[in-house]
């Protein structure tokens, strides 16, 4: 009986951080950040998307084994945002996380994103990408400081992550 009680207490204590994470205002803010990114991609709102990025942010590509200013990637991505806004393509991005570390002004978020794009009359293209995001909070706003697109992933890996 005492062993069962001790086991149950241990399980509850280990689970407390999971419940605390759900109620932490920082996670509410970060969830709103990722929702803003998703909405900007879906609507083709380049300005809104750009506002989520720190001016000195870095993009790291594991598949290309390179890194460069995120501002350069934004220049490259702008055409796709414009095409989405004009209805020439449908785009979306969703995020799921495995680890979320940080404090009131920093965040390291890692997991996967699912980027989907579809040209009219074509099959949708889905890309599952393992990623890490390093964010800082400045003047009440979360900003991407580093986006590390680590490697391609699978749908099974995506499904294993929390929604």
Protein Blocks (a to p, Z undefined) as FASTA:
>chain_A
ZZmmmmmmmmmmmmmmmmmmmmmmklmmmmmmmmmmmmmmmnopaklmmmmpcfkbccdd
fklopaddfklmmmmmmmmmmmmmnopaccddddddfbdcddfkbccdddddddddddeh
iacdddddddddddddeehiacdfbdcdfbacdfklmmmpcZZ
